[in-house]
Amino acid sequence: MAIKLDMNKAYDRMEWDFLEACLEAYGFNGKWIHRIMKCVKGASYRFKINGEMSTKIFVETPRHFEDEHLGLSPETITHAIFHCPWTRPVWFASQLQINHDSNNFQCFGDWILLMEDSLKNQADFHAMGLRIIALTTWAIWKERSECIFQGRPPNPCATVAKLSSSILEDYEGSIQVQDQASNAIRGQQSNRRSHWIAPPQGRVKINVDAAFNKTTCRGAVAAICRDETGAQLMSHSRGIHAPSPLVAEAIAIREALTLILNLGLDHAQVESDNKEIISLIKNGKSRWEISLILQDIHSLRSGAGGVNFIWTPREGNSHAHDLAQSKARSLIFVN
């Protein structure tokens, strides 16, 4: 006799309390949630053996997973998302750079409410911040699930890389929706993002930009690497301290060269919308305000084969500009 059972579904992967908490967080009607949870928790099975039907067997919610990498631990929401040691660097490396203290809240729902209250003070970043939290939570949950069911250790670095791409895609999607809405109101099609020029075949282009707050002398730099087809190979952003916008733009270009060396890219193009810095680099000139950074740039350039520096109008650098602005807003929120 052979029995084949395919039960590796949602019942094995998600705690039902987590599902119910998510439905409540999204604001579904309580009666509807109750009916859905009855369907989830009320599943049963019967077996027919030698023509006789067995009694009903009810499925119980998963209690724990035993894994050589994660150990034996309750599969609660708080544990899966916060208590696992590998999740902390993921949260910190996300766009929000959250360094959370699990003792400040009792459960995942309490933490979401705390974050919601914090985001209310950042009206221009509220929606984006919530989406980043959702994407980060999903990335952690998916990685944990794959770790358990594929028998491999969790990989925080890979999770952060996937998360970075997801956040950028989400942000670009929201920008496109806003552009389409604006176009409908104006009755014309926007060409805001149609000016990026692809690099020659076999080469990559890194667009860089900086966002700067003159009041706080804080900001962010961003870099987006794409190939000749326009496909994004990677993106990077981080917060900085700088005395002026020019210094911030110079740091962004230095960041791009560091990425080129770390990734081992040959004959890359670095594109910026700051005409003054591109001119200084090309002509080998300097300016006292950024003289030390320019020295770093020339030193890094000598170690990276065949790097070209290109100026582009703001329209051709909109993706890097948006990423830098988003990172700068998130830093304002965190602090």
TIMAR-158696 format. One line per 4 residues: number of its first residue (from 1); for each residue z, y, x of N, C-alpha, C. Coordinates in Angstrom, 3 decimals, padded with zeros to 6 digits. Example, Ala and Ser with C-alpha at 12.3 -4.5 7.8 and 13.67 -1.06 7.14 Angstrom:
BEGIN
1	007.800:-005.690:013.190:007.800:-004.500:012.300:007.800:-003.300:013.200; 007.080:-002.250:012.850:007.140:-001.060:013.670:007.870:000.030:012.900 .
This chain:
BEGIN
1	000.000:-001.180:000.841:000.000:000.000:000.000:000.000:001.248:000.890; -000.791:002.279:000.527:-000.858:003.535:001.271:-000.563:004.687:000.320; 000.250:005.606:000.789:000.587:006.794:-000.005:000.256:008.025:000.820; -000.536:008.916:000.240:-000.895:010.155:000.917:-000.368:011.321:000.085 .
5	000.505:012.107:000.667:001.087:013.250:-000.035:000.780:014.527:000.738; 000.263:015.521:000.029:-000.011:016.825:000.638:000.951:017.840:000.025; 002.126:017.957:000.629:003.163:018.838:000.083:003.441:020.031:000.996; 002.562:020.242:001.987:002.788:021.335:002.941:002.283:022.652:002.343 .
9	002.941:023.076:001.267:002.525:024.265:000.546:003.624:025.308:000.591; 003.576:026.231:-000.378:004.540:027.333:-000.374:005.973:026.836:-000.515; 006.181:025.701:-001.170:007.537:025.187:-001.346:008.206:024.895:-000.002; 007.406:024.548:000.996:007.962:024.244:002.315:008.091:025.482:003.188 .
13	007.430:026.560:002.828:007.303:027.685:003.737:008.112:028.922:003.336; 008.514:029.041:002.121:009.147:030.281:001.675:010.370:030.005:000.822; 011.454:030.674:001.156:012.644:030.558:000.337:012.395:031.259:-000.996; 012.781:030.632:-002.085:012.471:031.190:-003.399:013.196:032.500:-003.654 .
17	014.376:032.673:-003.084:015.083:033.941:-003.229:014.298:035.085:-002.578; 013.615:034.771:-001.498:012.776:035.777:-000.838:011.628:036.185:-001.748; 010.974:035.215:-002.370:009.891:035.502:-003.298:010.379:036.379:-004.449; 011.522:036.034:-005.002:012.073:036.803:-006.116:012.436:038.217:-005.678 .
21	013.003:038.354:-004.481:013.362:039.682:-003.974:012.127:040.550:-003.771; 011.041:039.943:-003.318:009.802:040.693:-003.129:009.252:041.191:-004.457; 009.268:040.335:-005.470:008.786:040.742:-006.785:009.620:041.893:-007.341; 010.928:041.815:-007.132:011.798:042.904:-007.589:011.522:044.186:-006.812 .
25	011.307:044.061:-005.497:011.055:045.242:-004.671:009.761:045.943:-005.069; 008.772:045.159:-005.532:007.511:045.743:-005.957:007.571:046.298:-007.384; 008.703:046.138:-008.049:008.908:046.775:-009.347:008.359:046.024:-010.541; 008.171:044.706:-010.424:007.697:043.938:-011.578:008.799:043.856:-012.648 .
29	008.357:043.707:-013.884:009.294:043.613:-015.003:010.205:042.396:-014.843; 011.494:042.591:-015.179:012.471:041.521:-014.992:012.141:040.257:-015.772; 011.670:040.393:-017.013:011.320:039.222:-017.816:010.156:038.460:-017.195; 009.175:039.211:-016.672:008.023:038.562:-016.042:008.464:037.804:-014.792 .
33	009.347:038.441:-013.995:009.857:037.774:-012.788:010.598:036.496:-013.162; 011.407:036.571:-014.224:012.164:035.395:-014.659:011.231:034.243:-015.025; 010.144:034.546:-015.725:009.198:033.502:-016.114:008.486:032.909:-014.892; 008.116:033.775:-013.966:007.459:033.280:-012.749:008.398:032.368:-011.966 .
37	009.650:032.771:-011.838:010.599:031.970:-011.067:010.910:030.653:-011.776; 010.837:030.625:-013.112:011.005:029.353:-013.822:009.874:028.401:-013.474; 008.659:028.951:-013.347:007.526:028.114:-012.960:007.700:027.598:-011.532; 008.200:028.477:-010.649:008.378:028.082:-009.255:009.470:027.031:-009.117 .
41	010.628:027.311:-009.731:011.781:026.436:-009.565:011.748:025.221:-010.478; 010.898:025.270:-011.486:010.881:024.171:-012.447:009.858:023.088:-012.165; 009.218:023.154:-011.000:008.215:022.136:-010.667:008.869:020.767:-010.510; 008.204:019.742:-011.026:008.726:018.376:-010.922:007.577:017.401:-010.721 .
45	007.923:016.218:-010.247:006.930:015.188:-009.958:007.407:013.853:-010.527; 006.415:013.040:-010.893:006.702:011.670:-011.327:005.728:010.726:-010.630; 006.192:009.522:-010.334:005.370:008.531:-009.655:005.118:007.343:-010.585; 003.905:006.860:-010.522:003.556:005.680:-011.315:003.495:004.481:-010.382 .
49	004.429:003.553:-010.565:004.536:002.380:-009.701:004.437:001.132:-010.555; 003.418:000.322:-010.266:003.196:-000.911:-011.032:003.111:-000.632:-012.525; 002.463:000.475:-012.864:002.263:000.819:-014.259:003.437:001.501:-014.918; 004.535:001.634:-014.217:005.733:002.266:-014.779:005.916:003.664:-014.182 .
53	006.195:004.643:-015.081:006.423:006.008:-014.642:007.876:006.205:-014.230; 008.069:006.843:-013.088:009.421:007.117:-012.620:010.017:008.289:-013.387; 011.294:008.516:-013.190:011.918:009.703:-013.762:011.441:010.931:-012.989; 011.662:012.096:-013.557:011.208:013.327:-012.926:012.000:013.611:-011.644 .
57	011.285:014.057:-010.662:011.888:014.463:-009.394:011.651:015.961:-009.247; 012.722:016.732:-009.170:012.615:018.184:-009.074:012.648:018.615:-007.612; 011.832:019.608:-007.311:011.755:020.139:-005.952:012.875:021.152:-005.754; 013.577:021.031:-004.648:014.634:021.985:-004.322:014.133:023.008:-003.320 .
61	014.730:024.186:-003.375:014.351:025.232:-002.428:014.677:024.801:-001.007; 013.831:025.127:-000.034:014.102:024.761:001.354:015.412:025.363:001.835; 016.192:024.577:002.519:017.490:025.049:003.009:017.460:025.430:004.486; 016.784:024.628:005.299:016.729:024.969:006.713:015.556:024.257:007.349 .
65	015.181:024.727:008.502:014.174:024.079:009.325:014.804:023.745:010.665; 014.516:022.578:011.175:015.007:022.210:012.501:013.826:022.196:013.441; 013.875:023.043:014.431:012.755:023.176:015.349:013.291:023.369:016.763; 012.626:022.794:017.738:013.126:022.860:019.105:013.114:024.281:019.654 .
69	012.268:025.146:019.087:012.185:026.509:019.587:013.112:027.449:018.824; 013.304:027.221:017.530:014.096:028.128:016.710:015.491:027.615:016.446; 015.719:026.323:016.667:017.043:025.753:016.419:017.256:025.462:014.945; 018.418:024.955:014.616:018.758:024.645:013.238:019.452:025.866:012.645 .
73	018.829:026.495:011.669:019.378:027.734:011.124:018.935:027.898:009.687; 019.753:028.562:008.860:019.365:028.784:007.471:018.104:029.626:007.384; 017.184:029.214:006.538:015.930:029.949:006.383:016.122:031.073:005.368; 017.024:031.986:005.673:017.241:033.134:004.809:016.309:034.261:005.233 .
77	016.151:035.240:004.359:015.277:036.361:004.671:015.779:037.103:005.905; 017.071:037.408:005.899:017.648:038.182:006.992:017.493:037.458:008.324; 017.714:036.142:008.317:017.585:035.376:009.561:016.140:035.343:010.031; 015.224:035.057:009.107:013.821:034.910:009.490:013.237:036.193:010.048 .
81	013.679:037.336:009.519:013.061:038.600:009.898:013.849:039.341:010.966; 015.182:039.165:011.006:015.992:039.962:011.919:016.789:039.147:012.938; 017.378:038.037:012.535:018.336:037.353:013.392:017.691:036.531:014.497; 016.460:036.085:014.293:015.777:035.361:015.367:015.581:036.316:016.550 .
85	016.016:035.935:017.741:015.937:036.865:018.888:014.529:037.374:019.164; 013.502:036.545:018.935:012.151:036.973:019.281:011.619:038.055:018.356; 012.225:038.259:017.174:011.726:039.278:016.247:012.102:040.690:016.673; 013.166:040.838:017.443:013.621:042.180:017.827:012.589:042.934:018.675 .
89	011.996:042.304:019.704:010.957:043.037:020.440:009.739:043.361:019.583; 009.458:042.537:018.563:008.326:042.842:017.682:008.596:044.120:016.904; 009.805:044.238:016.348:010.153:045.444:015.607:010.126:046.668:016.523; 010.655:046.517:017.732:010.716:047.663:018.629:009.329:048.068:019.109 .
93	008.431:047.091:019.303:007.091:047.381:019.794:006.136:047.818:018.692; 006.574:047.756:017.437:005.724:048.200:016.332:005.595:049.708:016.356; 004.728:050.247:015.513:004.487:051.686:015.479:005.765:052.473:015.193; 006.709:051.876:014.463:007.942:052.573:014.109:008.994:052.507:015.208 .
97	008.837:051.586:016.154:009.794:051.406:017.260:011.227:051.285:016.728; 011.430:050.373:015.807:012.738:050.196:015.179:013.633:049.348:016.066; 014.788:049.888:016.398:015.809:049.143:017.124:016.979:048.975:016.166; 016.878:047.980:015.268:017.801:047.882:014.142:019.102:047.187:014.533 .
101	020.111:047.424:013.758:021.408:046.774:013.905:021.658:045.978:012.634; 021.619:044.653:012.742:021.732:043.805:011.550:023.077:043.943:010.859; 024.071:044.522:011.536:025.381:044.677:010.906:025.424:045.823:009.907; 024.377:046.638:009.875:024.365:047.777:008.974:023.932:047.409:007.564 .
105	023.508:046.190:007.343:023.075:045.792:006.011:023.399:044.323:005.792; 023.538:043.954:004.532:023.913:042.591:004.187:022.707:041.679:003.989; 021.593:042.242:003.518:020.419:041.410:003.261:019.161:042.241:003.461; 018.040:041.575:003.394:016.751:042.213:003.598:016.519:043.333:002.591 .
109	016.894:043.114:001.332:016.699:044.124:000.303:017.466:045.402:000.603; 018.704:045.272:001.123:019.494:046.448:001.473:018.812:047.252:002.579; 018.243:046.552:003.547:017.576:047.239:004.645:016.338:047.988:004.154; 015.571:047.379:003.245:014.400:048.046:002.680:014.807:049.337:001.984 .
113	015.915:049.296:001.241:016.386:050.500:000.555:016.799:051.581:001.554; 017.447:051.174:002.656:017.817:052.136:003.690:016.580:052.790:004.310; 015.568:051.985:004.579:014.346:052.525:005.163:013.622:053.436:004.181; 013.659:053.073:002.900:013.028:053.903:001.868:013.686:055.280:001.825 .
117	015.016:055.317:001.891:015.732:056.595:001.895:015.380:057.418:003.128; 015.261:056.762:004.278:014.923:057.486:005.504:013.523:058.078:005.441; 012.598:057.328:004.853:011.205:057.773:004.790:011.000:058.910:003.802; 011.909:059.068:002.840:011.750:060.135:001.850:011.732:061.505:002.499 .
121	012.383:061.630:003.649:012.432:062.910:004.334:011.162:063.199:005.126; 010.268:062.222:005.180:008.994:062.397:005.891:007.867:062.211:004.884; 007.635:063.227:004.080:006.687:063.100:002.969:005.289:062.715:003.431; 004.838:063.282:004.581:003.487:062.997:005.049:003.362:061.629:005.691 .
125	004.502:060.977:005.954:004.474:059.668:006.607:005.044:058.572:005.711; 005.468:058.921:004.500:006.184:057.987:003.633:005.370:056.730:003.347; 004.152:056.915:002.828:003.332:055.757:002.455:002.955:054.930:003.665; 002.572:055.593:004.767:002.173:054.869:005.976:003.351:054.096:006.550 .
129	004.537:054.706:006.532:005.722:054.027:007.053:006.040:052.757:006.286; 005.924:052.816:004.963:006.187:051.630:004.149:005.168:050.536:004.429; 003.910:050.932:004.631:002.879:049.930:004.926:003.136:049.273:006.284; 003.583:050.057:007.264:003.887:049.492:008.583:005.029:048.486:008.476 .
133	006.056:048.820:007.689:007.165:047.881:007.486:006.658:046.590:006.859; 005.806:046.717:005.838:005.268:045.531:005.163:004.427:044.686:006.116; 003.573:045.328:006.905:002.708:044.593:007.836:003.524:043.922:008.933; 004.567:044.609:009.408:005.416:044.023:010.449:006.177:042.813:009.912 .
137	006.717:042.956:008.707:007.445:041.844:008.091:006.531:040.635:007.920; 005.314:040.886:007.449:004.371:039.785:007.243:003.987:039.133:008.573; 003.778:039.946:009.609:003.401:039.390:010.913:004.500:038.486:011.457; 005.750:038.916:011.312:006.879:038.103:011.785:006.986:036.820:010.981 .
141	006.861:036.932:009.658:006.982:035.744:008.809:005.874:034.730:009.102; 004.664:035.234:009.291:003.539:034.340:009.563:003.701:033.639:010.904; 004.132:034.399:011.923:004.325:033.807:013.244:005.415:032.741:013.211; 006.502:033.014:012.495:007.583:032.037:012.387:007.102:030.773:011.678 .
145	006.342:030.969:010.618:005.827:029.823:009.874:004.913:028.966:010.750; 004.016:029.628:011.495:003.111:028.877:012.370:003.881:028.187:013.488; 004.928:028.825:013.979:005.753:028.218:015.027:006.363:026.914:014.539; 006.866:026.933:013.317:007.533:025.757:012.759:006.544:024.654:012.434 .
149	005.458:025.000:011.777:004.555:023.973:011.258:003.486:023.544:012.256; 003.278:024.318:013.315:002.333:023.911:014.347:003.043:023.432:015.611; 004.384:023.479:015.593:005.144:022.950:016.713:004.953:023.687:018.013; 004.910:025.007:017.948:004.756:025.807:019.168:005.814:026.908:019.194 .
153	006.092:027.465:020.362:007.103:028.536:020.439:006.550:029.846:019.897; 007.424:030.726:019.407:006.958:032.038:018.937:006.470:032.881:020.100; 005.481:033.706:019.825:004.871:034.539:020.855:004.956:036.002:020.430; 006.005:036.730:020.847:006.152:038.136:020.430:004.976:039.009:020.856 .
157	004.451:038.784:022.067:003.354:039.627:022.562:002.107:039.467:021.694; 001.764:038.227:021.361:000.602:037.990:020.507:000.827:038.563:019.115; 002.066:038.462:018.635:002.385:039.001:017.317:002.223:040.517:017.304; 002.671:041.189:018.360:002.535:042.646:018.445:001.064:043.040:018.511 .
161	000.260:042.278:019.257:-001.167:042.586:019.367:-001.857:042.483:018.007; -001.553:041.395:017.274:-002.143:041.240:015.944:-001.655:042.333:015.004; -000.381:042.675:015.125:000.196:043.704:014.266:-000.457:045.057:014.533; -000.697:045.376:015.798:-001.326:046.649:016.145:-002.704:046.767:015.511 .
165	-003.471:045.681:015.567:-004.802:045.693:014.954:-004.707:045.833:013.440; -003.741:045.140:012.835:-003.582:045.214:011.383:-003.208:046.626:010.937; -002.304:047.270:011.688:-001.884:048.627:011.332:-003.056:049.593:011.448; -003.835:049.461:012.530:-004.977:050.354:012.701:-006.015:050.140:011.603 .
169	-006.298:048.870:011.275:-007.251:048.587:010.204:-006.758:049.141:008.870; -005.461:049.002:008.621:-004.899:049.520:007.382:-005.009:051.039:007.327; -004.707:051.691:008.463:-004.767:053.145:008.495:-006.202:053.635:008.319; -007.141:052.971:009.001:-008.534:053.367:008.851:-009.013:053.148:007.422 .
173	-008.545:052.047:006.804:-008.910:051.805:005.414:-008.394:052.885:004.490; -007.162:053.341:004.711:-006.607:054.406:003.870:-007.357:055.709:004.078; -007.770:055.976:005.337:-008.549:057.183:005.619:-009.900:057.121:004.903; -010.521:055.948:004.909:-011.803:055.796:004.235:-011.668:056.013:002.739 .
177	-010.577:055.509:002.164:-010.350:055.730:000.735:-010.176:057.215:000.452; -009.404:057.914:001.311:-009.223:059.344:001.136:-010.549:060.084:001.279; -011.355:059.667:002.259:-012.658:060.303:002.440:-013.549:060.105:001.221; -013.542:058.884:000.681:-014.367:058.608:-000.500:-013.916:059.436:-001.689 .
181	-012.585:059.590:-001.829:-012.084:060.413:-002.932:-012.490:061.873:-002.746; -012.399:062.353:-001.509:-012.801:063.738:-001.238:-014.287:063.933:-001.477; -015.076:062.932:-001.089:-016.516:063.026:-001.306:-016.852:063.082:-002.784; -016.130:062.292:-003.578:-016.382:062.287:-005.019:-016.071:063.647:-005.628 .
185	-014.998:064.281:-005.136:-014.627:065.604:-005.652:-015.659:066.646:-005.237; -016.078:066.589:-003.992:-017.048:067.571:-003.499:-018.465:067.248:-003.942; -018.671:066.000:-004.380:-020.000:065.600:-004.815:-020.964:065.380:-003.685; -020.457:065.110:-002.511:-021.325:064.852:-001.367:-020.679:063.832:-000.458 .
189	-021.485:063.190:000.345:-021.003:062.136:001.233:-020.550:062.726:002.555; -019.351:062.337:002.970:-018.815:062.836:004.234:-019.384:062.022:005.391; -019.655:062.695:006.487:-020.134:061.999:007.696:-019.152:062.172:008.833; -017.867:062.274:008.493:-016.839:062.564:009.480:-016.809:061.557:010.620 .
193	-017.040:060.283:010.313:-016.858:059.244:011.325:-018.193:058.674:011.803; -019.254:059.456:011.711:-020.561:058.928:012.061:-021.041:059.398:013.430; -020.155:060.043:014.229:-020.613:060.646:015.471:-020.183:059.886:016.711; -019.520:058.760:016.568:-019.144:057.995:017.749:-020.383:057.342:018.330 .
197	-020.596:057.494:019.629:-021.777:056.950:020.308:-021.358:055.727:021.105; -022.020:054.626:020.886:-021.671:053.372:021.550:-022.003:053.439:023.038; -021.259:052.722:023.870:-021.572:052.667:025.305:-022.802:051.794:025.551; -023.364:051.842:026.748:-024.496:050.961:027.067:-024.094:049.485:026.951 .
201	-025.086:048.645:026.823:-024.836:047.213:026.662:-024.064:046.668:027.867; -023.051:045.857:027.574:-022.239:045.254:028.618:-021.101:046.124:029.108; -020.941:047.306:028.516:-019.862:048.205:028.926:-018.943:048.463:027.743; -017.773:049.005:028.025:-016.822:049.342:026.970:-016.491:050.827:027.071 .
205	-016.080:051.376:025.950:-015.684:052.784:025.903:-014.263:052.880:025.372; -013.436:053.676:026.068:-012.065:053.925:025.632:-011.942:055.383:025.208; -011.757:055.589:023.927:-011.517:056.935:023.406:-010.029:057.239:023.458; -009.692:058.429:023.960:-008.293:058.808:024.103:-008.048:060.155:023.436 .
209	-006.820:060.358:023.008:-006.428:061.651:022.456:-004.903:061.754:022.508; -004.416:062.967:022.311:-002.979:063.211:022.320:-002.606:064.080:021.134; -001.413:063.864:020.613:-000.820:064.723:019.590:000.423:065.359:020.183; 000.628:066.656:019.913:001.695:067.380:020.605:002.384:068.348:019.655 .
213	003.717:068.379:019.740:004.534:069.298:018.955:005.120:070.340:019.897; 004.688:071.599:019.760:005.130:072.647:020.680:006.617:072.940:020.536; 007.168:072.711:019.342:008.577:073.014:019.111:009.498:072.041:019.846; 009.168:070.754:019.763:010.023:069.719:020.359:009.548:069.275:021.734 .
217	008.322:069.709:022.126:007.712:069.251:023.394:007.610:067.732:023.435; 007.407:067.150:022.281:007.204:065.704:022.186:005.872:065.434:021.522; 005.357:064.255:021.753:004.078:063.906:021.158:003.752:062.448:021.369; 002.476:062.138:021.323:002.034:060.754:021.481:000.633:060.748:022.062 .
221	000.323:059.683:022.779:-001.029:059.461:023.289:-001.547:058.160:022.693; -002.866:058.097:022.542:-003.478:056.909:021.937:-004.783:056.594:022.649; -005.120:055.313:022.677:-006.370:054.864:023.280:-006.932:053.724:022.437; -008.233:053.774:022.192:-008.916:052.727:021.424:-010.110:052.262:022.239 .
225	-010.169:050.972:022.508:-011.230:050.383:023.327:-012.215:049.630:022.431; -013.506:049.969:022.560:-014.546:049.315:021.762:-015.745:048.961:022.644; -016.486:047.940:022.223:-017.666:047.528:022.983:-018.916:048.193:022.424; -020.087:047.736:022.907:-021.332:048.394:022.517:-021.673:048.198:021.036 .
229	-021.073:047.212:020.391:-021.318:046.999:018.961:-020.373:047.811:018.080; -019.401:048.460:018.695:-018.405:049.198:017.927:-017.192:048.369:017.585; -017.178:047.107:017.984:-016.035:046.232:017.689:-014.827:046.663:018.514; -013.689:046.762:017.869:-012.471:047.177:018.560:-011.911:046.017:019.373 .
233	-011.702:046.250:020.656:-011.148:045.231:021.544:-009.630:045.341:021.641; -009.110:046.548:021.597:-007.664:046.758:021.608:-007.374:048.211:021.277; -006.111:048.464:020.927:-005.642:049.831:020.714:-004.239:049.956:021.307; -003.899:051.172:021.689:-002.603:051.396:022.341:-002.132:052.808:022.006 .
237	-000.842:052.955:021.763:-000.258:054.277:021.552:001.206:054.246:021.971; 001.710:055.390:022.417:003.121:055.487:022.785:003.557:056.942:022.741; 004.857:057.163:022.614:005.399:058.500:022.594:005.552:059.063:023.994; 005.481:060.386:024.114:005.592:061.053:025.414:006.409:062.338:025.279 .
241	006.888:062.839:026.415:007.443:064.182:026.548:006.475:064.972:027.414; 006.141:066.185:027.005:005.195:066.990:027.768:005.484:068.468:027.527; 005.243:069.303:028.534:005.510:070.741:028.363:004.400:071.496:027.642; 003.196:070.880:027.529:002.083:071.589:026.907:001.051:070.595:026.389 .
245	000.154:071.047:025.495:-000.916:070.163:025.001:-001.834:069.681:026.117; -002.103:070.535:027.108:-002.987:070.135:028.201:-002.396:068.981:028.991; -001.106:069.026:029.244:-000.439:067.930:029.954:-000.513:066.646:029.126; -000.315:066.776:027.825:-000.387:065.598:026.955:-001.775:064.963:026.999 .
249	-002.834:065.793:026.984:-004.206:065.269:027.049:-004.463:064.590:028.390; -003.913:065.154:029.467:-004.085:064.541:030.792:-003.369:063.198:030.866; -002.191:063.117:030.258:-001.457:061.841:030.239:-002.255:060.789:029.489; -002.941:061.195:028.420:-003.741:060.250:027.638:-004.848:059.640:028.495 .
253	-005.509:060.466:029.310:-006.578:059.949:030.176:-005.996:059.040:031.252; -004.854:059.423:031.811:-004.205:058.549:032.797:-003.830:057.214:032.165; -003.403:057.241:030.921:-003.056:056.003:030.203:-004.269:055.098:030.067; -005.431:055.705:029.791:-006.654:054.912:029.657:-007.011:054.224:030.967 .
257	-006.873:054.927:032.078:-007.179:054.324:033.381:-006.209:053.192:033.709; -004.959:053.358:033.334:-003.984:052.282:033.548:-004.379:051.037:032.760; -004.839:051.239:031.518:-005.297:050.106:030.703:-006.510:049.433:031.326; -007.432:050.240:031.856:-008.633:049.685:032.488:-008.259:048.778:033.655 .
261	-007.323:049.224:034.474:-006.894:048.412:035.615:-006.149:047.166:035.161; -005.269:047.314:034.184:-004.487:046.161:033.714:-005.364:045.110:033.048; -006.413:045.562:032.363:-007.296:044.626:031.655:-008.447:044.141:032.538; -008.594:044.721:033.714:-009.658:044.301:034.618:-011.048:044.652:034.129 .
265	-011.206:045.810:033.505:-012.499:046.220:032.968:-013.341:046.873:034.052; -014.629:046.565:034.060:-015.560:047.149:035.026:-016.511:048.105:034.319; -016.840:049.214:034.992:-017.830:050.174:034.493:-017.482:050.640:033.077; -016.235:050.989:032.875:-015.798:051.471:031.555:-016.063:052.966:031.434 .
269	-016.137:053.435:030.205:-016.273:054.859:029.913:-014.993:055.354:029.260; -014.515:056.503:029.707:-013.339:057.137:029.106:-013.809:058.414:028.420; -013.560:058.507:027.133:-014.077:059.626:026.344:-012.918:060.415:025.739; -012.981:061.738:025.892:-011.942:062.634:025.383:-012.604:063.844:024.746 .
273	-011.897:064.484:023.812:-012.436:065.698:023.197:-011.878:066.963:023.858; -011.207:066.802:025.020:-010.718:067.952:025.775:-011.720:068.269:026.888; -012.524:069.299:026.659:-013.615:069.623:027.590:-013.084:070.099:028.941; -011.954:070.811:028.943:-011.421:071.365:030.182:-011.022:070.270:031.161 .
277	-010.300:069.244:030.682:-009.847:068.182:031.582:-011.024:067.359:032.083; -011.968:067.051:031.207:-013.144:066.282:031.633:-013.903:067.046:032.713; -014.022:068.357:032.546:-014.713:069.173:033.554:-013.954:069.173:034.878; -012.630:069.296:034.840:-011.839:069.277:036.069:-012.001:067.959:036.814 .
281	-011.992:066.843:036.078:-012.123:065.525:036.707:-013.496:065.362:037.341; -014.544:065.742:036.594:-015.905:065.560:037.097:-016.188:066.432:038.314; -015.658:067.648:038.318:-015.941:068.586:039.411:-014.944:068.489:040.555; -013.949:067.604:040.435:-012.973:067.443:041.497:-012.063:068.633:041.683 .
285	-011.912:069.440:040.644:-011.058:070.621:040.727:-009.672:070.292:040.167; -008.781:071.271:040.248:-007.422:071.022:039.799:-006.885:072.255:039.078; -005.721:072.083:038.494:-005.002:073.170:037.838:-003.525:072.883:038.001; -002.760:073.894:038.380:-001.377:073.658:038.771:-000.587:072.900:037.713 .
289	-000.859:073.157:036.439:-000.078:072.562:035.356:-000.198:071.052:035.317; -001.362:070.543:035.696:-001.600:069.091:035.619:-002.050:068.534:036.969; -001.732:069.221:038.046:-002.233:068.811:039.363:-001.761:067.411:039.754; -000.490:067.097:039.506:000.029:065.776:039.867:-000.616:064.680:039.020 .
293	-000.817:064.952:037.734:-001.453:063.946:036.867:-002.898:063.738:037.283; -003.595:064.827:037.665:-004.975:064.687:038.132:-005.042:063.859:039.410; -004.047:064.002:040.276:-004.001:063.159:041.466:-003.873:061.689:041.087; -003.012:061.407:040.108:-002.882:060.025:039.624:-004.203:059.522:039.057 .
297	-004.878:060.381:038.305:-006.148:059.985:037.682:-007.176:059.622:038.746; -007.310:060.462:039.784:-008.283:060.171:040.846:-007.893:058.912:041.620; -006.588:058.710:041.811:-006.141:057.510:042.514:-006.445:056.256:041.704; -006.156:056.302:040.414:-006.441:055.159:039.546:-007.938:054.924:039.422 .
301	-008.694:056.006:039.375:-010.152:055.883:039.247:-010.750:055.164:040.449; -010.211:055.420:041.626:-010.737:054.767:042.821:-010.509:053.262:042.795; -009.485:052.826:042.075:-009.220:051.395:041.987:-009.922:050.712:040.834; -010.526:051.498:039.950:-011.263:050.941:038.808:-012.736:051.221:039.017 .
305	-013.502:050.177:039.184:-014.908:050.339:039.542:-015.754:050.995:038.475; -016.446:052.074:038.868:-017.478:052.661:038.028:-017.025:053.257:036.723; -015.905:053.976:036.712:-015.431:054.611:035.482:-016.135:055.952:035.304; -016.686:056.184:034.119:-017.320:057.453:033.782:-016.453:058.208:032.780 .
309	-016.409:059.525:032.918:-015.643:060.368:032.007:-016.611:061.191:031.162; -016.389:061.167:029.851:-017.323:061.794:028.917:-016.560:062.694:027.963; -017.123:063.871:027.695:-016.570:064.729:026.651:-017.301:064.470:025.339; -016.558:064.502:024.248:-017.145:064.332:022.926:-016.488:065.317:021.970 .
313	-017.211:065.788:020.951:-016.576:066.638:019.936:-015.488:065.860:019.192; -014.628:066.586:018.481:-013.541:065.948:017.745:-014.061:064.884:016.772; -015.242:065.122:016.161:-015.779:064.152:015.205:-016.036:062.794:015.845; -016.398:062.804:017.126:-016.652:061.541:017.806:-015.401:060.872:018.331 .
317	-014.274:061.548:018.200:-013.013:061.021:018.715:-011.979:060.880:017.608; -012.440:060.783:016.363:-011.528:060.847:015.216:-010.572:059.667:015.155; -011.008:058.472:015.571:-010.131:057.302:015.486:-008.937:057.439:016.428; -009.198:057.848:017.663:-008.104:058.040:018.613:-007.208:059.201:018.164 .
321	-007.818:060.245:017.628:-007.040:061.385:017.118:-006.091:060.951:016.006; -006.604:060.173:015.054:-005.779:059.720:013.929:-004.639:058.821:014.401; -004.941:057.931:015.368:-003.911:057.030:015.872:-002.814:057.808:016.589; -003.182:058.816:017.371:-002.184:059.634:018.064:-001.325:060.415:017.074 .
325	-001.954:060.973:016.052:-001.199:061.705:015.035:-000.235:060.786:014.300; -000.698:059.577:013.972:000.159:058.618:013.272:001.358:058.232:014.123; 001.114:057.996:015.415:002.210:057.629:016.313:003.207:058.779:016.440; 002.716:060.006:016.535:003.601:061.161:016.661:004.476:061.330:015.428 .
329	003.909:061.117:014.254:004.695:061.223:013.016:005.754:060.145:012.950; 005.405:058.950:013.410:006.394:057.855:013.361:007.554:058.141:014.304; 007.287:058.788:015.431:008.371:059.115:016.352:009.304:060.165:015.757; 008.747:061.082:015.001:009.577:062.077:014.315:010.489:061.391:013.317 .
333	009.939:060.374:012.634:010.745:059.655:011.643:011.879:058.870:012.279; 011.558:058.176:013.377:012.572:057.319:014.005:013.735:058.128:014.520; 013.464:059.292:015.036:014.522:060.079:015.627:015.130:061.064:014.637 .
